[in-house]
Amino acid sequence: MRWGTPRWDTVAAAVTGRRSWLPGLGAVLLGAGFMALIGGNAAAGQAPQSVPADSDSAHVAALAGRFPGGDRVPLILVVTRADGAPLDAAGVSAARAAGARMRAATGPGATPGGAPPIVSADGRAALAVAPVRADLSGLALDKQVAAARAAARDGLPGGLRARVTGGPAFGADIANAFTDANVTLLAVTASVVALLLIATYRSPVLWLAPLLVIGFADRVATA
């Protein structure tokens, strides 16, 4: 088929005429419906497998879950005074209450009362521990750590500071550090690509085709 034939003229008129936005709108609606039918990525809230399944580290991690308490890992609460002074009896009592609230927020498996907080040798800090599920990762881990931190700080007397750390909290903080960066990077990249496609195709419709194809491919690959 050669350019300039009636069929190609019809196609050109459809994508460059005054009503060329209609095919573009139809493509967008079709793409949105297709992505909605695929659904979300079930693995989005899970950590990637960083080692082979038959490696020694993977075997040790699997065996650790068979021991009592092996299915849980500790969150560490540290309570200090804002002015850096040693904690008095009321401060230690507040630290114990904060630890109990944090353990209650971590769900089943935590001891309701828990052990008394450990006070540092100089008396400036009190430490409490709350176990969380070891299989949590990604968004689920972030939600659990945020709930534990909120529970520990809720009702804490003025002049005291509560900070939650430990392996799970460190993992959640690392994930949070990239949350906004990923959204910003995606928005900037998509905008630059869209501008380049508009300048290249000089059409209000054609530039949507590559972006829709990329979107479809991404959704299919992560479904």
C-alpha positions as CSV (number, residue, x, y, z in Angstrom):
1,M,0.0,0.0,0.0
2,R,1.4,3.4,-1.0
3,W,1.1,6.7,0.8
4,G,-1.4,9.0,-0.8
5,T,-4.0,6.3,-1.4
6,P,-7.6,6.9,-0.2
7,R,-7.2,4.4,2.7
8,W,-4.1,6.2,4.1
9,D,-5.8,9.5,3.6
10,T,-8.6,8.3,5.7
11,V,-6.2,7.2,8.5
12,A,-4.3,10.5,8.3
13,A,-7.5,12.5,8.6
14,A,-8.6,10.4,11.6
15,V,-5.5,11.1,13.6
16,T,-4.9,14.7,12.6
17,G,-8.4,16.2,12.1
18,R,-10.4,18.2,14.5
19,R,-11.9,15.1,16.1
20,S,-8.6,13.3,16.4
21,W,-9.0,13.5,20.2
22,L,-11.8,10.9,20.1
23,P,-9.5,8.0,19.1
24,G,-7.0,9.1,21.8
25,L,-9.8,9.3,24.4
26,G,-10.9,5.8,23.4
27,A,-7.4,4.4,23.6
28,V,-7.0,5.9,27.1
29,L,-10.3,4.5,28.3
30,L,-9.5,1.1,26.8
31,G,-6.1,1.1,28.5
32,A,-7.5,2.2,31.9
33,G,-10.1,-0.7,31.7
34,F,-7.4,-3.2,30.7
35,M,-5.2,-2.2,33.6
36,A,-8.1,-2.3,36.1
37,L,-9.0,-5.8,34.9
38,I,-5.4,-7.0,35.5
39,G,-5.5,-5.8,39.1
40,G,-2.6,-4.8,41.4
41,N,0.8,-6.4,41.7
42,A,0.6,-8.9,44.5
43,A,4.4,-8.8,45.0
44,A,4.5,-5.0,45.3
45,G,4.6,-5.2,49.1
46,Q,7.1,-8.0,49.3
47,A,10.9,-7.9,49.5
48,P,12.7,-9.3,46.5
49,Q,14.5,-12.7,46.8
50,S,18.1,-11.5,47.3
51,V,19.7,-14.9,47.5
52,P,19.2,-18.2,45.6
53,A,16.6,-20.5,47.2
54,D,19.2,-23.3,47.6
55,S,21.9,-21.1,49.3
56,D,23.0,-21.6,52.8
57,S,21.5,-18.3,53.9
58,A,18.1,-19.3,52.6
59,H,18.3,-22.7,54.4
60,V,19.3,-21.0,57.7
61,A,16.4,-18.5,57.4
62,A,14.0,-21.4,56.8
63,L,15.3,-23.4,59.8
64,A,15.2,-20.3,62.1
65,G,11.5,-20.2,61.8
66,R,11.2,-23.6,63.4
67,F,12.7,-22.5,66.7
68,P,10.5,-20.9,69.4
69,G,10.3,-17.2,68.7
70,G,12.1,-17.7,65.4
71,D,9.1,-16.3,63.5
72,R,9.5,-12.9,65.1
73,V,12.2,-10.2,65.2
74,P,12.6,-7.4,67.7
75,L,11.7,-3.7,67.5
76,I,13.8,-1.7,69.9
77,L,12.3,1.3,71.8
78,V,14.7,3.9,73.3
79,V,13.2,6.5,75.6
80,T,15.3,9.5,76.7
81,R,14.7,13.0,78.2
82,A,14.7,15.8,75.7
83,D,17.3,17.7,77.8
84,G,19.6,14.7,78.1
85,A,19.2,14.4,81.9
86,P,19.0,11.0,83.6
87,L,15.5,9.5,83.8
88,D,13.8,9.6,87.1
89,A,11.3,6.9,88.4
90,A,8.4,8.5,86.5
91,G,10.5,8.5,83.3
92,V,11.3,4.8,83.6
93,S,7.6,4.1,84.3
94,A,6.6,6.0,81.2
95,A,9.2,4.0,79.2
96,R,7.6,0.8,80.5
97,A,4.1,2.0,79.5
98,A,5.4,3.0,76.1
99,G,6.9,-0.4,75.6
100,A,3.6,-2.1,76.6
101,R,1.7,0.1,74.1
102,M,4.2,-0.8,71.4
103,R,4.0,-4.5,72.1
104,A,0.2,-4.3,72.0
105,A,0.4,-2.6,68.5
106,T,2.7,-5.3,67.1
107,G,-0.1,-7.9,67.2
108,P,-0.4,-11.5,68.5
109,G,2.7,-13.1,69.8
110,A,3.9,-10.2,72.0
111,T,3.8,-10.5,75.8
112,P,1.2,-8.0,77.0
113,G,3.1,-6.8,80.0
114,G,6.6,-7.6,78.9
115,A,9.8,-7.3,80.8
116,P,10.7,-4.0,82.5
117,P,12.7,-1.6,80.5
118,I,16.5,-1.8,80.6
119,V,18.0,1.4,81.9
120,S,21.5,2.4,80.7
121,A,24.4,2.7,83.1
122,D,24.3,6.5,83.2
123,G,20.5,6.4,83.6
124,R,19.9,8.6,80.5
125,A,18.0,6.0,78.4
126,A,15.6,3.2,78.9
127,L,15.3,0.4,76.4
128,A,12.3,-1.9,75.7
129,V,11.7,-4.6,73.1
130,A,8.7,-5.6,71.1
131,P,8.6,-8.6,68.7
132,V,7.1,-8.3,65.2
133,R,6.5,-10.9,62.6
134,A,9.7,-11.9,60.7
135,D,7.8,-12.5,57.4
136,L,6.7,-8.9,57.1
137,S,8.3,-6.8,54.3
138,G,7.6,-3.9,52.0
139,L,4.4,-2.0,52.6
140,A,3.2,-4.4,55.3
141,L,6.4,-3.9,57.3
142,D,6.2,-0.1,56.9
143,K,2.6,-0.1,58.2
144,Q,3.5,-2.3,61.2
145,V,6.5,-0.1,62.2
146,A,4.5,3.1,61.8
147,A,1.8,1.7,64.1
148,A,4.4,0.7,66.7
149,R,6.0,4.1,66.7
150,A,2.7,5.9,67.0
151,A,1.6,3.7,69.9
152,A,4.9,4.2,71.7
153,R,4.7,8.0,71.4
154,D,1.0,8.3,72.2
155,G,0.5,9.4,75.8
156,L,4.3,9.9,76.4
157,P,4.8,12.7,79.0
158,G,6.2,16.0,77.8
159,G,10.0,16.2,78.0
160,L,10.5,12.6,77.0
161,R,11.4,11.3,73.5
162,A,10.7,7.8,72.1
163,R,12.5,6.4,69.2
164,V,12.0,3.0,67.6
165,T,14.9,1.2,65.8
166,G,16.0,-2.4,65.2
167,G,16.2,-4.4,62.0
168,P,12.5,-4.1,61.0
169,A,12.5,-0.3,61.6
170,F,15.7,0.1,59.6
171,G,14.1,-1.8,56.7
172,A,11.0,0.4,56.9
173,D,13.1,3.6,56.9
174,I,15.0,2.5,53.9
175,A,11.8,1.8,52.0
176,N,10.3,5.2,53.0
177,A,13.4,7.0,51.8
178,F,12.6,6.0,48.2
179,T,8.8,6.4,48.2
180,D,8.6,10.0,47.2
181,A,11.7,9.7,45.0
182,N,10.1,7.0,42.9
183,V,7.0,9.0,42.3
184,T,8.9,12.1,41.4
185,L,11.3,10.2,39.1
186,L,8.4,8.6,37.3
187,A,6.5,11.8,36.9
188,V,9.5,13.7,35.5
189,T,10.5,10.9,33.2
190,A,7.0,10.5,31.8
191,S,6.7,14.3,31.2
192,V,10.0,14.4,29.4
193,V,9.1,11.4,27.2
194,A,5.7,12.9,26.5
195,L,7.2,16.2,25.4
196,L,9.7,14.4,23.1
197,L,7.0,12.3,21.5
198,I,4.7,15.3,20.9
199,A,7.6,17.2,19.3
200,T,8.4,14.1,17.2
201,Y,5.0,13.1,16.0
202,R,3.4,16.6,16.0
203,S,0.0,15.0,16.7
204,P,-2.3,15.2,19.7
205,V,-2.9,11.5,19.5
206,L,0.1,9.5,18.2
207,W,2.3,10.3,21.2
208,L,-0.2,8.4,23.4
209,A,0.5,5.1,21.6
210,P,4.1,4.5,22.9
211,L,3.1,5.5,26.4
212,L,0.1,3.2,26.4
213,V,2.2,0.3,25.1
214,I,4.8,0.8,27.8
215,G,2.0,1.0,30.4
216,F,0.4,-2.2,29.1
217,A,3.7,-4.0,29.1
218,D,4.5,-3.0,32.7
219,R,1.1,-4.1,34.0
220,V,1.3,-7.4,32.2
221,A,4.8,-8.0,33.5
222,T,4.0,-7.2,37.1
223,A,0.5,-8.8,37.3
